[in-house]
Amino acid sequence: MGRTLAEKVWDEHVVRTAPGEPDLLYIDLHLIHEVTSPQAFEGLRLSDRTVRRPDLTLATEDHNVPTVDWDKPIADPVSRTQVETLRRNAEEFGIRLHALGDKDQGIVHIIGPQLGLTQPGMTIVCGDSHTSTHGAFGALAFGIGTSEVEHVLATQTLTQKRPRTMAVTVNGSLPDGVTAKDLVLTLITHTGTGGGQGYIVEYRGPAIEELSMEGRMTICNMSIEWGAKAGMIAPDQTTFDYLADKPEAPKGADWDAAVEHWRGLVTDDDATYDKEIVLDASTMTPFVTWGTNPGQGVPLGEAVPDPASFDEPSDRVAAEKALEYMALTAGTPMREVKVDTVFVGSCTNGRIEDLRLAAEVIKGRTVDPDTRLLVVPGSAKVRLQAEDEGLDVVFKEAGAEWRGAGCSMCLGMNPDQLAPGERSASTSNRNFEGRQGKGGRTHLVSVPVAAATAVRGTLSSPADLPALD
Amino acid sequence: MDAFTTHTGVGVPLRRSNVDTDQIIPAHYLKRVSRTGFEDGLFAAWRDNPDFVLNRPEYSNGSVLVAGPDFGTGSSREHAVWALMNYGFRAVIAPRFGDIFRGNSGKAGLVAAQVDDKVVSRLWDFLEDNPGGVVTVDLESRTVKAGEGADAIEDSFDIDDYTRWRLLEGLDDIGITLGHADDITAYEQGRPSFKPATL
């Protein structure tokens, strides 16, 4: 009986298994940040325990840091204390930290891959639900809570019940101008926010194989938004090519041994999944959300739905509540929705490829005078590379704000927030009530839609923009 | 962690589905470095509304929350569990939970009791008709109970065996795993050399 990719990676990490108990899984890489780790370190101290493998642990500062004046002390004293707590904990326990100002600082899910620390077949955890991002490399990666962060720090393992497996097969090719973000938003509206619950999902099929690593990361990143435990994509030549020149990828004989092993990390032909979903990429179009969870979306070319059109009573109630919060009327074309702020960034869409795509749309155009465009690189390295390529100049000349690296406006924690009632088009991952700031209203969009929306001031795709001379 | 066997307390009907952890506690409230003091952030946006269920005096001592499907989805923040516990909740009853939230609950000592949709609907009706009514969550028998007589509600709930055992015994998860330190060391000796290290 063959095994799926997820089962192979799982089996390779079982330290101990016993009837009636969850498996004890070894963790290859533990990523930590300032928000979900302080109580874990405090727990270690209270129990007189220590960090078992600081050499498999990496810390950075991302959620609670400003993206302006990042070279000065953090102004908010409570935020500063949280960041300084991480610095003290890293020092005390001998953990490598990429602090604000360091060239390798950035969103935890951006820096793992760009350093080459994220590799196929690994188990990777972090106290952050978007850890699923790393699954794009064929790693088993998932978010954990702070008690589990403490468990991993102390033991380098986690107790985990083996989840079921699901295949999402995406046939065809994405049309021009339609991105991985549109694909995953389409999928989540199809399944609902609970559709992946209890499953490790493997994304496969021609449309997935055609994606760059950046696109694959965008897909796996949003696995949690439909409830999946993790999302994975089998490693292939695209994966190996991406990793080959990364600073901390294996070198020499280790590289050869690693690639040989990684080539085996594919689902066997005779393996079976517990569930399968099949989608056709060729019919997909730019996709945006209208509601307050990522499963409430429509194609950009459609209108705000009528709550009465939903079959399930609970969906109807949820739609009514969402439209009220979003201040939208059923039947309004999505393209007529006026946006105050556009946010390009986050662990979903804050990589160099995303910034290039945004710059391509923005170049030679200007941001609508009533709209603010915030461009936030996902890491310091992405910022430096973008500046090297002159992308920052493109953004600034168009009237956008060019910022330092961090989670920024994705989560309403640091100074980058929406004001009450303000509406955003955001390349991030969550449109929950108040997610980007209390009372803020979020539409999740792809990078090209974000950039075109900034120019027109209403939800738009690049095809809606007048051609440049 | 304190052991949990059974708890009877005021039930709070939260008639909402898809209550993500950003609703349970917004990110703005996650800046503390302790495990306590998060009750102020619990359902912060909704508590501005005087009609919100927690603002009604009959439910003010609530300790059993009854919510719709997909409670605790989204962010992995364990602060959501701490906020509920800091406020006084000992158990949450819902038809479906976000995976990470459910895991965090089991680690921190909050019982996440998964029941059928119909049970939640009946509990909501009961608690709205009888504000301040109590609900019992019995972990030993895995049952939820409310009301009396012909309309009494009694049904089983799902929780995985291992989490139930740890909650009943009040056991420290890390302590159990450290008991298997030899297995971990043995596993480490067989790890391939191409696996990366951060130091």
HADDOCK unambig.tbl for C-alpha pairs under 7 A between the chains (distance, minus, plus):
assign (segid A and resid 15 and name CA) (segid B and resid 183 and name CA) 6.31 0.50 0.50
assign (segid A and resid 15 and name CA) (segid B and resid 184 and name CA) 6.12 0.50 0.50
assign (segid A and resid 15 and name CA) (segid B and resid 187 and name CA) 5.97 0.50 0.50
assign (segid A and resid 16 and name CA) (segid B and resid 183 and name CA) 6.85 0.50 0.50
assign (segid A and resid 21 and name CA) (segid B and resid 162 and name CA) 6.08 0.50 0.50
assign (segid A and resid 35 and name CA) (segid B and resid 30 and name CA) 6.88 0.50 0.50
assign (segid A and resid 35 and name CA) (segid B and resid 31 and name CA) 6.75 0.50 0.50
assign (segid A and resid 36 and name CA) (segid B and resid 77 and name CA) 6.84 0.50 0.50
assign (segid A and resid 38 and name CA) (segid B and resid 33 and name CA) 5.43 0.50 0.50
assign (segid A and resid 39 and name CA) (segid B and resid 33 and name CA) 6.04 0.50 0.50
assign (segid A and resid 39 and name CA) (segid B and resid 34 and name CA) 5.77 0.50 0.50
assign (segid A and resid 39 and name CA) (segid B and resid 35 and name CA) 6.36 0.50 0.50
assign (segid A and resid 55 and name CA) (segid B and resid 197 and name CA) 5.40 0.50 0.50
assign (segid A and resid 55 and name CA) (segid B and resid 198 and name CA) 4.98 0.50 0.50
assign (segid A and resid 55 and name CA) (segid B and resid 199 and name CA) 4.89 0.50 0.50
assign (segid A and resid 56 and name CA) (segid B and resid 197 and name CA) 5.33 0.50 0.50
assign (segid A and resid 56 and name CA) (segid B and resid 198 and name CA) 5.57 0.50 0.50
assign (segid A and resid 57 and name CA) (segid B and resid 198 and name CA) 6.36 0.50 0.50
assign (segid A and resid 58 and name CA) (segid B and resid 198 and name CA) 6.41 0.50 0.50
assign (segid A and resid 78 and name CA) (segid B and resid 31 and name CA) 6.42 0.50 0.50
assign (segid A and resid 79 and name CA) (segid B and resid 31 and name CA) 6.10 0.50 0.50
assign (segid A and resid 82 and name CA) (segid B and resid 31 and name CA) 6.36 0.50 0.50
assign (segid A and resid 82 and name CA) (segid B and resid 33 and name CA) 6.35 0.50 0.50
assign (segid A and resid 96 and name CA) (segid B and resid 198 and name CA) 6.95 0.50 0.50
assign (segid A and resid 96 and name CA) (segid B and resid 199 and name CA) 6.84 0.50 0.50
assign (segid A and resid 117 and name CA) (segid B and resid 196 and name CA) 6.16 0.50 0.50
assign (segid A and resid 127 and name CA) (segid B and resid 76 and name CA) 6.51 0.50 0.50
assign (segid A and resid 128 and name CA) (segid B and resid 75 and name CA) 6.72 0.50 0.50
assign (segid A and resid 128 and name CA) (segid B and resid 76 and name CA) 5.41 0.50 0.50
assign (segid A and resid 129 and name CA) (segid B and resid 75 and name CA) 5.33 0.50 0.50
assign (segid A and resid 129 and name CA) (segid B and resid 76 and name CA) 4.98 0.50 0.50
assign (segid A and resid 143 and name CA) (segid B and resid 76 and name CA) 6.28 0.50 0.50
assign (segid A and resid 144 and name CA) (segid B and resid 76 and name CA) 5.98 0.50 0.50
assign (segid A and resid 144 and name CA) (segid B and resid 100 and name CA) 6.30 0.50 0.50
assign (segid A and resid 145 and name CA) (segid B and resid 76 and name CA) 5.49 0.50 0.50
assign (segid A and resid 145 and name CA) (segid B and resid 77 and name CA) 5.97 0.50 0.50
assign (segid A and resid 145 and name CA) (segid B and resid 78 and name CA) 5.13 0.50 0.50
assign (segid A and resid 145 and name CA) (segid B and resid 100 and name CA) 6.83 0.50 0.50
assign (segid A and resid 145 and name CA) (segid B and resid 104 and name CA) 5.70 0.50 0.50
assign (segid A and resid 146 and name CA) (segid B and resid 78 and name CA) 5.87 0.50 0.50
assign (segid A and resid 147 and name CA) (segid B and resid 104 and name CA) 6.96 0.50 0.50
assign (segid A and resid 147 and name CA) (segid B and resid 107 and name CA) 6.36 0.50 0.50
assign (segid A and resid 151 and name CA) (segid B and resid 174 and name CA) 5.54 0.50 0.50
assign (segid A and resid 155 and name CA) (segid B and resid 178 and name CA) 6.69 0.50 0.50
assign (segid A and resid 194 and name CA) (segid B and resid 70 and name CA) 6.47 0.50 0.50
assign (segid A and resid 197 and name CA) (segid B and resid 99 and name CA) 6.97 0.50 0.50
assign (segid A and resid 224 and name CA) (segid B and resid 74 and name CA) 6.78 0.50 0.50
assign (segid A and resid 225 and name CA) (segid B and resid 74 and name CA) 6.44 0.50 0.50
assign (segid A and resid 227 and name CA) (segid B and resid 98 and name CA) 6.60 0.50 0.50
assign (segid A and resid 250 and name CA) (segid B and resid 194 and name CA) 5.83 0.50 0.50
assign (segid A and resid 254 and name CA) (segid B and resid 194 and name CA) 5.00 0.50 0.50
assign (segid A and resid 258 and name CA) (segid B and resid 194 and name CA) 6.02 0.50 0.50
assign (segid A and resid 411 and name CA) (segid B and resid 27 and name CA) 6.51 0.50 0.50
assign (segid A and resid 412 and name CA) (segid B and resid 27 and name CA) 6.02 0.50 0.50
assign (segid A and resid 412 and name CA) (segid B and resid 28 and name CA) 6.31 0.50 0.50
assign (segid A and resid 413 and name CA) (segid B and resid 27 and name CA) 5.07 0.50 0.50
assign (segid A and resid 413 and name CA) (segid B and resid 28 and name CA) 4.64 0.50 0.50
assign (segid A and resid 435 and name CA) (segid B and resid 22 and name CA) 6.50 0.50 0.50
